[in-house]
Amino acid sequence: GNPLPGVRDPVTLEEVESPAMSPFGHVMSHSTWRMCLAEKPKCPFTNAPLTLKDLVVLTHANIEEFRPRIVNL
């Protein structure tokens, strides 16, 4: 299941699915990250270089570890 129920993707405005977090703390659906990074390998929020390998997929197992680093909730 989704570890962040009710959280909206800042690009699609839909509820996040398979949420993933950048090293900068921004969370979007993994599919949205794929779409954005396919256009250019930069974070759409910070413009810093970013690839899919830099993302952390958030799960029920790791959400409490990463929750304090999320900046867009």
Secondary structure, DSSP 4 states (H G I P E B T S, - for coil): --SSTTPBPTTT-SBPSSEEE-TTS-EEEHHHHHHHHHH-SB-TTT--B--GGG-EE--TTTHHHHGGG----
